[in-house]
Amino acid sequence: MAIDSKGLAEFKKNLLNEKNRIEKELGYFAKPTEKEGDFETQFDNIGNNMEDNASEVEEYADNLALENSLEKPLKEINEALDEIQKGTYGKCKKCGQEIDIDRLKVYPAARNCVKCD
């Protein structure tokens, strides 16, 4: 069953809300780069002694891991928003069949149907 315009608008709204949430969270410790959906974790200079340096490295490592885990869904959301714009949203990238509406309701950035995932 094809997605009607009301359903498509709802998916777009949900995707944009999630995109804004992720970008806000990333903004606490990273700066956006020129590439859409790409952020760069900042390295804070807390101080010059060894304890401060150890804290800086630990915080940077934690933030880098968090950045990587947030950028993946952000990339998928941006791809889904592009697909909405192109009129190809809701089609499985592997088999070309429509992705079940219930699957999209759970994860609007889904790229594949259940069979191909």
MOPAC internal coordinates of N, CA, C and O (Angstrom, degrees):
PM7 1SCF
backbone

  N    0.0000 0     0.00 0     0.00 0    0    0    0
  C    1.4487 1     0.00 0     0.00 0    1    0    0
  C    1.5351 1   109.07 1     0.00 0    2    1    0
  O    1.2310 1   120.63 1   -52.61 1    3    2    1
  N    1.2899 1   116.41 1   127.39 1    3    2    1
  C    1.4693 1   121.77 1  -179.19 1    5    3    2
  C    1.5285 1   110.05 1   -71.43 1    6    5    3
  O    1.2310 1   121.77 1   -26.91 1    7    6    5
  N    1.3188 1   114.23 1   153.09 1    7    6    5
  C    1.4612 1   120.59 1   179.70 1    9    7    6
  C    1.5225 1   108.06 1   -81.29 1   10    9    7
  O    1.2310 1   120.41 1   -53.30 1   11   10    9
  N    1.3402 1   116.83 1   126.70 1   11   10    9
  C    1.4619 1   119.58 1   177.54 1   13   11   10
  C    1.5260 1   110.44 1   -78.54 1   14   13   11
  O    1.2310 1   120.16 1    -9.64 1   15   14   13
  N    1.3129 1   117.30 1   170.36 1   15   14   13
  C    1.4704 1   121.28 1  -174.33 1   17   15   14
  C    1.5259 1   112.04 1   -64.31 1   18   17   15
  O    1.2310 1   120.03 1   146.21 1   19   18   17
  N    1.3186 1   117.55 1   -33.79 1   19   18   17
  C    1.4713 1   120.61 1   177.56 1   21   19   18
  C    1.5300 1   110.27 1   -66.50 1   22   21   19
  O    1.2310 1   120.41 1   135.51 1   23   22   21
  N    1.3228 1   116.82 1   -44.49 1   23   22   21
  C    1.4590 1   121.60 1   178.02 1   25   23   22
  C    1.5135 1   111.62 1   -64.29 1   26   25   23
  O    1.2310 1   120.61 1   139.37 1   27   26   25
  N    1.3167 1   116.44 1   -40.63 1   27   26   25
  C    1.4598 1   121.51 1   178.76 1   29   27   26
  C    1.5310 1   110.57 1   -63.02 1   30   29   27
  O    1.2310 1   120.47 1   138.24 1   31   30   29
  N    1.3207 1   116.71 1   -41.76 1   31   30   29
  C    1.4721 1   120.78 1   178.11 1   33   31   30
  C    1.5240 1   110.88 1   -63.64 1   34   33   31
  O    1.2310 1   120.48 1   142.64 1   35   34   33
  N    1.3240 1   116.69 1   -37.36 1   35   34   33
  C    1.4670 1   120.84 1   178.63 1   37   35   34
  C    1.5274 1   110.88 1   -67.56 1   38   37   35
  O    1.2310 1   120.37 1   136.96 1   39   38   37
  N    1.3345 1   116.89 1   -43.04 1   39   38   37
  C    1.4668 1   120.17 1   176.96 1   41   39   38
  C    1.5303 1   110.78 1   -61.61 1   42   41   39
  O    1.2310 1   120.84 1   136.86 1   43   42   41
  N    1.3269 1   115.99 1   -43.14 1   43   42   41
  C    1.4663 1   120.11 1   179.62 1   45   43   42
  C    1.5222 1   110.62 1   -62.15 1   46   45   43
  O    1.2310 1   120.43 1   136.49 1   47   46   45
  N    1.3235 1   116.78 1   -43.51 1   47   46   45
  C    1.4716 1   121.24 1   179.03 1   49   47   46
  C    1.5264 1   110.23 1   -60.52 1   50   49   47
  O    1.2310 1   120.26 1   133.89 1   51   50   49
  N    1.3205 1   117.12 1   -46.11 1   51   50   49
  C    1.4677 1   121.07 1   179.92 1   53   51   50
  C    1.5252 1   111.51 1   -64.20 1   54   53   51
  O    1.2310 1   120.26 1   138.98 1   55   54   53
  N    1.3213 1   117.10 1   -41.02 1   55   54   53
  C    1.4660 1   121.28 1   178.43 1   57   55   54
  C    1.5320 1   110.80 1   -63.89 1   58   57   55
  O    1.2310 1   120.39 1   136.67 1   59   58   57
  N    1.3326 1   116.85 1   -43.33 1   59   58   57
  C    1.4658 1   119.98 1   179.28 1   61   59   58
  C    1.5279 1   111.87 1   -65.85 1   62   61   59
  O    1.2310 1   120.43 1   141.71 1   63   62   61
  N    1.3309 1   116.78 1   -38.29 1   63   62   61
  C    1.4707 1   119.95 1   177.00 1   65   63   62
  C    1.5262 1   111.07 1   -62.88 1   66   65   63
  O    1.2310 1   120.65 1   136.09 1   67   66   65
  N    1.3175 1   116.36 1   -43.91 1   67   66   65
  C    1.4652 1   120.17 1   179.64 1   69   67   66
  C    1.5314 1   110.77 1   -67.74 1   70   69   67
  O    1.2310 1   120.44 1   141.48 1   71   70   69
  N    1.3270 1   116.76 1   -38.52 1   71   70   69
  C    1.4651 1   121.06 1   177.19 1   73   71   70
  C    1.5285 1   110.04 1   -60.17 1   74   73   71
  O    1.2310 1   120.51 1   133.71 1   75   74   73
  N    1.3218 1   116.64 1   -46.29 1   75   74   73
  C    1.4647 1   120.87 1   179.28 1   77   75   74
  C    1.5264 1   111.71 1   -62.61 1   78   77   75
  O    1.2310 1   120.33 1   139.81 1   79   78   77
  N    1.3299 1   116.98 1   -40.19 1   79   78   77
  C    1.4603 1   120.91 1   179.43 1   81   79   78
  C    1.5329 1   110.76 1   -63.25 1   82   81   79
  O    1.2310 1   120.59 1   133.74 1   83   82   81
  N    1.3215 1   116.47 1   -46.26 1   83   82   81
  C    1.4655 1   120.63 1  -179.09 1   85   83   82
  C    1.5253 1   110.83 1   -65.45 1   86   85   83
  O    1.2310 1   120.46 1   135.45 1   87   86   85
  N    1.3272 1   116.73 1   -44.55 1   87   86   85
  C    1.4669 1   119.72 1   179.68 1   89   87   86
  C    1.5308 1   111.54 1   -63.34 1   90   89   87
  O    1.2310 1   120.56 1   143.25 1   91   90   89
  N    1.3145 1   116.53 1   -36.75 1   91   90   89
  C    1.4728 1   120.16 1   177.23 1   93   91   90
  C    1.5258 1   110.03 1   -64.60 1   94   93   91
  O    1.2310 1   120.71 1   135.00 1   95   94   93
  N    1.3245 1   116.25 1   -45.00 1   95   94   93
  C    1.4693 1   120.46 1   179.15 1   97   95   94
  C    1.5337 1   110.78 1   -62.68 1   98   97   95
  O    1.2310 1   120.34 1   136.47 1   99   98   97
  N    1.3171 1   116.96 1   -43.53 1   99   98   97
  C    1.4565 1   120.64 1   177.61 1  101   99   98
  C    1.5274 1   111.35 1   -62.69 1  102  101   99
  O    1.2310 1   120.42 1   145.99 1  103  102  101
  N    1.3272 1   116.80 1   -34.01 1  103  102  101
  C    1.4530 1   121.68 1  -178.47 1  105  103  102
  C    1.5153 1   114.23 1   -64.65 1  106  105  103
  O    1.2310 1   119.76 1   163.21 1  107  106  105
  N    1.3131 1   118.07 1   -16.79 1  107  106  105
  C    1.4640 1   120.84 1   178.47 1  109  107  106
  C    1.5278 1   112.33 1   -69.08 1  110  109  107
  O    1.2310 1   120.39 1   153.83 1  111  110  109
  N    1.3343 1   116.86 1   -26.17 1  111  110  109
  C    1.4587 1   118.63 1  -174.96 1  113  111  110
  C    1.5281 1   113.93 1  -139.32 1  114  113  111
  O    1.2310 1   120.18 1   178.97 1  115  114  113
  N    1.3280 1   117.27 1    -1.03 1  115  114  113
  C    1.4629 1   120.34 1  -177.28 1  117  115  114
  C    1.5269 1   109.90 1  -138.95 1  118  117  115
  O    1.2310 1   121.47 1   -22.56 1  119  118  117
  N    1.3196 1   114.80 1   157.44 1  119  118  117
  C    1.4590 1   120.68 1   176.98 1  121  119  118
  C    1.5249 1   108.86 1  -110.02 1  122  121  119
  O    1.2310 1   120.42 1   -38.24 1  123  122  121
  N    1.3376 1   116.81 1   141.76 1  123  122  121
  C    1.4648 1   118.10 1   176.12 1  125  123  122
  C    1.5257 1   110.92 1   -68.04 1  126  125  123
  O    1.2310 1   121.22 1   -34.36 1  127  126  125
  N    1.3258 1   115.28 1   145.64 1  127  126  125
  C    1.4610 1   120.10 1   175.07 1  129  127  126
  C    1.5264 1   107.28 1   -95.80 1  130  129  127
  O    1.2310 1   120.24 1     5.55 1  131  130  129
  N    1.2997 1   117.16 1  -174.45 1  131  130  129
  C    1.4615 1   120.72 1   179.72 1  133  131  130
  C    1.5244 1   111.91 1   -72.18 1  134  133  131
  O    1.2310 1   119.95 1   159.10 1  135  134  133
  N    1.3256 1   117.69 1   -20.90 1  135  134  133
  C    1.4602 1   122.12 1  -179.53 1  137  135  134
  C    1.5277 1   109.29 1   -83.77 1  138  137  135
  O    1.2310 1   120.51 1   -50.05 1  139  138  137
  N    1.3207 1   116.63 1   129.95 1  139  138  137
  C    1.4658 1   122.50 1  -179.90 1  141  139  138
  C    1.5253 1   111.09 1   -54.66 1  142  141  139
  O    1.2310 1   120.62 1   -52.88 1  143  142  141
  N    1.3336 1   116.41 1   127.12 1  143  142  141
  C    1.4540 1   121.72 1   176.68 1  145  143  142
  C    1.5121 1   115.44 1    79.35 1  146  145  143
  O    1.2310 1   120.12 1  -173.17 1  147  146  145
  N    1.3352 1   117.37 1     6.83 1  147  146  145
  C    1.4574 1   121.17 1  -179.49 1  149  147  146
  C    1.5191 1   109.41 1  -109.24 1  150  149  147
  O    1.2310 1   120.79 1   -46.57 1  151  150  149
  N    1.3197 1   116.10 1   133.43 1  151  150  149
  C    1.4539 1   122.20 1  -179.24 1  153  151  150
  C    1.5195 1   109.28 1  -126.21 1  154  153  151
  O    1.2310 1   121.18 1   -21.34 1  155  154  153
  N    1.3239 1   115.36 1   158.66 1  155  154  153
  C    1.4557 1   121.59 1   178.96 1  157  155  154
  C    1.5255 1   108.58 1  -125.28 1  158  157  155
  O    1.2310 1   120.96 1   -62.36 1  159  158  157
  N    1.3229 1   115.76 1   117.64 1  159  158  157
  C    1.4579 1   121.23 1   179.49 1  161  159  158
  C    1.5193 1   110.12 1   -64.52 1  162  161  159
  O    1.2310 1   121.24 1   -43.78 1  163  162  161
  N    1.3191 1   115.24 1   136.22 1  163  162  161
  C    1.4610 1   121.40 1  -179.30 1  165  163  162
  C    1.5233 1   110.04 1   -89.96 1  166  165  163
  O    1.2310 1   121.09 1   -33.68 1  167  166  165
  N    1.3025 1   115.53 1   146.32 1  167  166  165
  C    1.4586 1   122.00 1   177.58 1  169  167  166
  C    1.5237 1   107.44 1  -106.31 1  170  169  167
  O    1.2310 1   120.57 1   -73.89 1  171  170  169
  N    1.3321 1   116.52 1   106.11 1  171  170  169
  C    1.4574 1   121.62 1  -178.41 1  173  171  170
  C    1.5279 1   110.86 1   -77.01 1  174  173  171
  O    1.2310 1   120.99 1   -41.28 1  175  174  173
  N    1.3151 1   115.71 1   138.72 1  175  174  173
  C    1.4571 1   121.36 1   176.03 1  177  175  174
  C    1.5303 1   107.72 1   -98.16 1  178  177  175
  O    1.2310 1   121.00 1   -81.20 1  179  178  177
  N    1.3180 1   115.70 1    98.80 1  179  178  177
  C    1.4697 1   121.31 1  -177.08 1  181  179  178
  C    1.5185 1   110.77 1   -79.94 1  182  181  179
  O    1.2310 1   120.33 1   140.92 1  183  182  181
  N    1.3058 1   116.98 1   -39.08 1  183  182  181
  C    1.4643 1   121.04 1  -177.63 1  185  183  182
  C    1.5098 1   110.95 1  -179.05 1  186  185  183
  O    1.2310 1   121.29 1     8.03 1  187  186  185
  N    1.3304 1   115.13 1  -171.97 1  187  186  185
  C    1.4639 1   119.57 1  -174.24 1  189  187  186
  C    1.5172 1   114.90 1  -109.86 1  190  189  187
  O    1.2310 1   119.25 1   171.31 1  191  190  189
  N    1.3338 1   119.04 1    -8.69 1  191  190  189
  C    1.4666 1   117.84 1  -179.06 1  193  191  190
  C    1.5339 1   110.09 1   -84.96 1  194  193  191
  O    1.2310 1   120.84 1   -11.28 1  195  194  193
  N    1.3248 1   116.00 1   168.72 1  195  194  193
  C    1.4718 1   120.93 1  -174.49 1  197  195  194
  C    1.5296 1   113.02 1   -61.15 1  198  197  195
  O    1.2310 1   120.23 1   141.38 1  199  198  197
  N    1.3303 1   117.17 1   -38.62 1  199  198  197
  C    1.4608 1   119.69 1   179.27 1  201  199  198
  C    1.5232 1   110.96 1   -64.14 1  202  201  199
  O    1.2310 1   120.83 1   137.44 1  203  202  201
  N    1.3263 1   116.03 1   -42.56 1  203  202  201
  C    1.4632 1   120.21 1   177.83 1  205  203  202
  C    1.5235 1   110.37 1   -63.32 1  206  205  203
  O    1.2310 1   120.42 1   136.66 1  207  206  205
  N    1.3241 1   116.80 1   -43.34 1  207  206  205
  C    1.4642 1   120.56 1   179.75 1  209  207  206
  C    1.5241 1   111.18 1   -62.79 1  210  209  207
  O    1.2310 1   120.14 1   139.08 1  211  210  209
  N    1.3121 1   117.34 1   -40.92 1  211  210  209
  C    1.4688 1   121.06 1   178.25 1  213  211  210
  C    1.5244 1   110.23 1   -63.45 1  214  213  211
  O    1.2310 1   120.41 1   139.19 1  215  214  213
  N    1.3203 1   116.82 1   -40.81 1  215  214  213
  C    1.4752 1   121.03 1   177.87 1  217  215  214
  C    1.5215 1   111.02 1   -63.75 1  218  217  215
  O    1.2310 1   120.79 1   138.88 1  219  218  217
  N    1.3414 1   116.09 1   -41.12 1  219  218  217
  C    1.4654 1   120.89 1   179.11 1  221  219  218
  C    1.5267 1   111.03 1   -60.70 1  222  221  219
  O    1.2310 1   120.92 1   132.89 1  223  222  221
  N    1.3228 1   115.84 1   -47.11 1  223  222  221
  C    1.4594 1   120.58 1  -178.18 1  225  223  222
  C    1.5235 1   110.40 1   -65.12 1  226  225  223
  O    1.2310 1   120.06 1   136.86 1  227  226  225
  N    1.3079 1   117.48 1   -43.14 1  227  226  225
  C    1.4630 1   121.22 1   179.68 1  229  227  226
  C    1.5266 1   110.99 1   -62.82 1  230  229  227
  O    1.2310 1   120.40 1   134.89 1  231  230  229
  N    1.3254 1   116.83 1   -45.11 1  231  230  229
  C    1.4633 1   120.92 1   179.69 1  233  231  230
  C    1.5353 1   110.64 1   -64.00 1  234  233  231
  O    1.2310 1   120.91 1   137.44 1  235  234  233
  N    1.3260 1   115.87 1   -42.56 1  235  234  233
  C    1.4650 1   120.28 1   179.32 1  237  235  234
  C    1.5303 1   110.50 1   -61.34 1  238  237  235
  O    1.2310 1   120.38 1   134.18 1  239  238  237
  N    1.3186 1   116.88 1   -45.82 1  239  238  237
  C    1.4689 1   120.77 1   179.97 1  241  239  238
  C    1.5242 1   111.23 1   -61.39 1  242  241  239
  O    1.2310 1   120.39 1   137.00 1  243  242  241
  N    1.3312 1   116.85 1   -43.00 1  243  242  241
  C    1.4617 1   120.87 1   177.85 1  245  243  242
  C    1.5288 1   110.71 1   -62.25 1  246  245  243
  O    1.2310 1   120.81 1   134.15 1  247  246  245
  N    1.3351 1   116.05 1   -45.85 1  247  246  245
  C    1.4606 1   120.44 1  -178.75 1  249  247  246
  C    1.5240 1   112.13 1   -66.77 1  250  249  247
  O    1.2310 1   120.10 1   143.67 1  251  250  249
  N    1.3144 1   117.41 1   -36.33 1  251  250  249
  C    1.4596 1   121.18 1   178.52 1  253  251  250
  C    1.5275 1   110.63 1   -64.36 1  254  253  251
  O    1.2310 1   120.61 1   137.74 1  255  254  253
  N    1.3156 1   116.44 1   -42.26 1  255  254  253
  C    1.4671 1   120.27 1   177.32 1  257  255  254
  C    1.5250 1   110.57 1   -63.55 1  258  257  255
  O    1.2310 1   120.56 1   137.74 1  259  258  257
  N    1.3173 1   116.53 1   -42.26 1  259  258  257
  C    1.4627 1   120.59 1   178.77 1  261  259  258
  C    1.5244 1   110.51 1   -65.38 1  262  261  259
  O    1.2310 1   120.56 1   138.41 1  263  262  261
  N    1.3255 1   116.54 1   -41.59 1  263  262  261
  C    1.4713 1   120.39 1   177.44 1  265  263  262
  C    1.5229 1   110.29 1   -56.79 1  266  265  263
  O    1.2310 1   120.67 1   131.18 1  267  266  265
  N    1.3210 1   116.32 1   -48.82 1  267  266  265
  C    1.4675 1   120.44 1  -179.07 1  269  267  266
  C    1.5246 1   111.95 1   -61.35 1  270  269  267
  O    1.2310 1   120.00 1   141.47 1  271  270  269
  N    1.3241 1   117.61 1   -38.53 1  271  270  269
  C    1.4643 1   120.09 1  -178.73 1  273  271  270
  C    1.5324 1   111.88 1   -73.60 1  274  273  271
  O    1.2310 1   119.65 1   155.24 1  275  274  273
  N    1.3268 1   118.26 1   -24.76 1  275  274  273
  C    1.4660 1   121.10 1   178.57 1  277  275  274
  C    1.5288 1   112.60 1   -88.18 1  278  277  275
  O    1.2310 1   120.26 1   150.98 1  279  278  277
  N    1.3252 1   117.11 1   -29.02 1  279  278  277
  C    1.4597 1   119.47 1  -178.73 1  281  279  278
  C    1.5259 1   112.98 1   -69.17 1  282  281  279
  O    1.2310 1   119.93 1   149.39 1  283  282  281
  N    1.3179 1   117.73 1   -30.61 1  283  282  281
  C    1.4747 1   119.87 1  -179.40 1  285  283  282
  C    1.5287 1   111.60 1   -62.94 1  286  285  283
  O    1.2310 1   119.18 1   126.87 1  287  286  285
  N    1.3478 1   119.16 1   -53.13 1  287  286  285
  C    1.4653 1   117.57 1   177.99 1  289  287  286
  C    1.5290 1   112.46 1   -65.96 1  290  289  287
  O    1.2310 1   120.14 1   149.08 1  291  290  289
  N    1.3406 1   117.35 1   -30.92 1  291  290  289
  C    1.4655 1   119.91 1   177.32 1  293  291  290
  C    1.5300 1   110.39 1   -63.35 1  294  293  291
  O    1.2310 1   120.57 1   139.36 1  295  294  293
  N    1.3175 1   116.52 1   -40.64 1  295  294  293
  C    1.4705 1   120.88 1   177.27 1  297  295  294
  C    1.5298 1   110.23 1   -62.41 1  298  297  295
  O    1.2310 1   120.43 1   136.20 1  299  298  297
  N    1.3225 1   116.79 1   -43.80 1  299  298  297
  C    1.4629 1   120.80 1   179.87 1  301  299  298
  C    1.5266 1   111.04 1   -64.49 1  302  301  299
  O    1.2310 1   120.31 1   141.75 1  303  302  301
  N    1.3184 1   117.02 1   -38.25 1  303  302  301
  C    1.4650 1   121.44 1   178.15 1  305  303  302
  C    1.5306 1   109.80 1   -65.34 1  306  305  303
  O    1.2310 1   120.20 1   134.68 1  307  306  305
  N    1.3238 1   117.22 1   -45.32 1  307  306  305
  C    1.4731 1   120.25 1   178.97 1  309  307  306
  C    1.5224 1   111.04 1   -61.69 1  310  309  307
  O    1.2310 1   120.38 1   141.57 1  311  310  309
  N    1.3297 1   116.89 1   -38.43 1  311  310  309
  C    1.4661 1   120.11 1   177.57 1  313  311  310
  C    1.5280 1   110.64 1   -65.57 1  314  313  311
  O    1.2310 1   120.27 1   138.80 1  315  314  313
  N    1.3323 1   117.08 1   -41.20 1  315  314  313
  C    1.4659 1   120.37 1   178.69 1  317  315  314
  C    1.5319 1   110.65 1   -64.50 1  318  317  315
  O    1.2310 1   120.04 1   139.43 1  319  318  317
  N    1.3274 1   117.52 1   -40.57 1  319  318  317
  C    1.4627 1   120.51 1   177.88 1  321  319  318
  C    1.5290 1   110.73 1   -64.63 1  322  321  319
  O    1.2310 1   120.04 1   142.12 1  323  322  321
  N    1.3171 1   117.53 1   -37.88 1  323  322  321
  C    1.4699 1   121.11 1   175.54 1  325  323  322
  C    1.5267 1   110.76 1   -63.03 1  326  325  323
  O    1.2310 1   120.91 1   139.34 1  327  326  325
  N    1.3260 1   115.87 1   -40.66 1  327  326  325
  C    1.4643 1   120.29 1   179.42 1  329  327  326
  C    1.5267 1   111.21 1   -65.35 1  330  329  327
  O    1.2310 1   120.29 1   142.01 1  331  330  329
  N    1.3202 1   117.05 1   -37.99 1  331  330  329
  C    1.4630 1   119.87 1   175.91 1  333  331  330
  C    1.5252 1   109.05 1   -60.37 1  334  333  331
  O    1.2310 1   120.79 1   134.92 1  335  334  333
  N    1.3221 1   116.09 1   -45.08 1  335  334  333
  C    1.4655 1   121.84 1   179.62 1  337  335  334
  C    1.5347 1   111.45 1   -60.52 1  338  337  335
  O    1.2310 1   120.69 1   140.32 1  339  338  337
  N    1.3323 1   116.28 1   -39.68 1  339  338  337
  C    1.4679 1   121.33 1  -177.45 1  341  339  338
  C    1.5293 1   113.12 1   -82.56 1  342  341  339
  O    1.2310 1   120.72 1   166.20 1  343  342  341
  N    1.3443 1   116.22 1   -13.80 1  343  342  341
  C    1.4584 1   119.72 1  -178.09 1  345  343  342
  C    1.5161 1   113.63 1    84.71 1  346  345  343
  O    1.2310 1   120.16 1  -161.06 1  347  346  345
  N    1.3279 1   117.29 1    18.94 1  347  346  345
  C    1.4659 1   120.93 1  -178.99 1  349  347  346
  C    1.5288 1   112.18 1  -112.52 1  350  349  347
  O    1.2310 1   119.85 1  -171.46 1  351  350  349
  N    1.3144 1   117.89 1     8.54 1  351  350  349
  C    1.4672 1   121.82 1  -177.26 1  353  351  350
  C    1.5238 1   110.66 1   -64.71 1  354  353  351
  O    1.2310 1   121.17 1   -40.18 1  355  354  353
  N    1.3304 1   115.36 1   139.82 1  355  354  353
  C    1.4611 1   121.21 1   175.49 1  357  355  354
  C    1.5121 1   114.41 1    91.77 1  358  357  355
  O    1.2310 1   120.11 1  -174.20 1  359  358  357
  N    1.3287 1   117.39 1     5.80 1  359  358  357
  C    1.4663 1   121.34 1   177.35 1  361  359  358
  C    1.5246 1   109.01 1  -103.32 1  362  361  359
  O    1.2310 1   120.79 1   -44.25 1  363  362  361
  N    1.3229 1   116.10 1   135.75 1  363  362  361
  C    1.4678 1   122.09 1   177.98 1  365  363  362
  C    1.5247 1   109.69 1   -64.37 1  366  365  363
  O    1.2310 1   120.62 1   -47.43 1  367  366  365
  N    1.3155 1   116.41 1   132.57 1  367  366  365
  C    1.4657 1   121.14 1  -178.37 1  369  367  366
  C    1.5263 1   112.10 1   -75.04 1  370  369  367
  O    1.2310 1   119.95 1   163.82 1  371  370  369
  N    1.3246 1   117.70 1   -16.18 1  371  370  369
  C    1.4671 1   120.08 1  -179.29 1  373  371  370
  C    1.5229 1   112.47 1   -96.20 1  374  373  371
  O    1.2310 1   120.27 1   130.98 1  375  374  373
  N    1.3374 1   117.08 1   -49.02 1  375  374  373
  C    1.4654 1   119.18 1  -174.93 1  377  375  374
  C    1.5313 1   113.85 1  -106.60 1  378  377  375
  O    1.2310 1   120.07 1   165.56 1  379  378  377
  N    1.3359 1   117.48 1   -14.44 1  379  378  377
  C    1.4591 1   121.03 1   178.57 1  381  379  378
  C    1.5149 1   115.18 1    84.42 1  382  381  379
  O    1.2310 1   120.24 1   176.44 1  383  382  381
  N    1.3306 1   117.15 1    -3.56 1  383  382  381
  C    1.4634 1   120.49 1   178.30 1  385  383  382
  C    1.5308 1   110.30 1   -76.19 1  386  385  383
  O    1.2310 1   121.08 1   -17.88 1  387  386  385
  N    1.3211 1   115.54 1   162.12 1  387  386  385
  C    1.4653 1   119.34 1   177.54 1  389  387  386
  C    1.5208 1   110.03 1   -69.92 1  390  389  387
  O    1.2310 1   121.33 1   -40.69 1  391  390  389
  N    1.3271 1   115.06 1   139.31 1  391  390  389
  C    1.4652 1   120.89 1   175.07 1  393  391  390
  C    1.5216 1   107.12 1   -80.22 1  394  393  391
  O    1.2310 1   120.56 1   -44.13 1  395  394  393
  N    1.3259 1   116.54 1   135.87 1  395  394  393
  C    1.4573 1   121.83 1  -179.04 1  397  395  394
  C    1.5272 1   110.63 1   -56.01 1  398  397  395
  O    1.2310 1   120.75 1   -44.39 1  399  398  397
  N    1.3175 1   116.18 1   135.61 1  399  398  397
  C    1.4708 1   122.31 1  -179.31 1  401  399  398
  C    1.5293 1   111.24 1   -57.10 1  402  401  399
  O    1.2310 1   120.09 1   139.97 1  403  402  401
  N    1.3200 1   117.44 1   -40.03 1  403  402  401
  C    1.4693 1   120.20 1  -179.81 1  405  403  402
  C    1.5302 1   110.79 1   -62.67 1  406  405  403
  O    1.2310 1   120.07 1   143.22 1  407  406  405
  N    1.3154 1   117.47 1   -36.78 1  407  406  405
  C    1.4657 1   120.93 1   176.85 1  409  407  406
  C    1.5275 1   109.94 1   -65.04 1  410  409  407
  O    1.2310 1   120.22 1   136.94 1  411  410  409
  N    1.3139 1   117.19 1   -43.06 1  411  410  409
  C    1.4667 1   120.83 1   179.21 1  413  411  410
  C    1.5306 1   111.68 1   -66.72 1  414  413  411
  O    1.2310 1   120.42 1   148.00 1  415  414  413
  N    1.3192 1   116.80 1   -32.00 1  415  414  413
  C    1.4680 1   119.35 1   177.18 1  417  415  414
  C    1.5240 1   110.75 1   -65.39 1  418  417  415
  O    1.2310 1   120.69 1   142.68 1  419  418  417
  N    1.3231 1   116.29 1   -37.32 1  419  418  417
  C    1.4603 1   121.08 1   179.02 1  421  419  418
  C    1.5183 1   110.50 1   -75.21 1  422  421  419
  O    1.2310 1   120.27 1   136.54 1  423  422  421
  N    1.3329 1   117.09 1   -43.46 1  423  422  421
  C    1.4598 1   121.68 1  -179.27 1  425  423  422
  C    1.5301 1   109.02 1  -139.08 1  426  425  423
  O    1.2310 1   120.49 1   -90.08 1  427  426  425
  N    1.3378 1   116.67 1    89.92 1  427  426  425
  C    1.4649 1   120.42 1  -174.51 1  429  427  426
  C    1.5292 1   114.86 1   -61.88 1  430  429  427
  O    1.2310 1   119.50 1   162.59 1  431  430  429
  N    1.3188 1   118.57 1   -17.41 1  431  430  429
  C    1.4651 1   121.21 1   179.12 1  433  431  430
  C    1.5292 1   112.04 1   -93.81 1  434  433  431
  O    1.2310 1   119.93 1  -167.32 1  435  434  433
  N    1.3287 1   117.74 1    12.68 1  435  434  433
  C    1.4595 1   121.21 1   179.81 1  437  435  434
  C    1.5208 1   110.27 1   -56.35 1  438  437  435
  O    1.2310 1   120.57 1   -45.26 1  439  438  437
  N    1.3215 1   116.51 1   134.74 1  439  438  437
  C    1.4697 1   121.12 1  -177.56 1  441  439  438
  C    1.5250 1   111.66 1  -102.39 1  442  441  439
  O    1.2310 1   120.65 1   161.08 1  443  442  441
  N    1.3384 1   116.37 1   -18.92 1  443  442  441
  C    1.4612 1   120.47 1  -175.72 1  445  443  442
  C    1.5192 1   111.43 1  -133.17 1  446  445  443
  O    1.2310 1   121.24 1   -23.22 1  447  446  445
  N    1.3105 1   115.23 1   156.78 1  447  446  445
  C    1.4659 1   120.01 1   173.57 1  449  447  446
  C    1.5352 1   108.48 1   -73.15 1  450  449  447
  O    1.2310 1   120.88 1    -9.43 1  451  450  449
  N    1.3117 1   115.93 1   170.57 1  451  450  449
  C    1.4633 1   120.96 1  -177.64 1  453  451  450
  C    1.5213 1   110.80 1   -62.07 1  454  453  451
  O    1.2310 1   119.79 1   140.80 1  455  454  453
  N    1.3270 1   118.00 1   -39.20 1  455  454  453
  C    1.4649 1   120.88 1  -178.38 1  457  455  454
  C    1.5286 1   112.22 1   -64.28 1  458  457  455
  O    1.2310 1   120.04 1   145.50 1  459  458  457
  N    1.3240 1   117.54 1   -34.50 1  459  458  457
  C    1.4725 1   121.46 1  -175.56 1  461  459  458
  C    1.5352 1   113.64 1   -94.04 1  462  461  459
  O    1.2310 1   120.49 1   171.27 1  463  462  461
  N    1.3050 1   116.67 1    -8.73 1  463  462  461
  C    1.4599 1   119.10 1  -176.31 1  465  463  462
  C    1.5079 1   113.10 1   -77.52 1  466  465  463
  O    1.2310 1   120.10 1   180.00 1  467  466  465

